[in-house]
């Protein structure tokens, strides 16, 4: 099998599996109400995922230099501030990223 055909097949199979996995909950709960435990999980899971991502992003800064820790904490503050001010997720992430990258270039 040609390597390009193999790559295209792998991408198509991955896309199909992802699509089907996203479709299953809608197929199951389209006719009957969602159980209370699942509704609670649906409310809590996004915040938990964001918390894990934040911890993952700042995990190395704690053990780095003081300057890098301050740059990281300042950037996290910019993300939080922008989000509280504008309530625009993309703006918050982009703004924090730009501030972080600029501060790294300036101070490190």
Secondary structure, DSSP 8 states (H G I E B T S, - for coil): --HHHHHHHHHHHHHHHHHHHHHHHHHHHSSS---HHHHHHHHHHHHHHHHHHHHHHHTTGGGS-HHHHHHHHHHHHHHHHHHHHH--HHHHHHHHHHHHHHHHHHH-
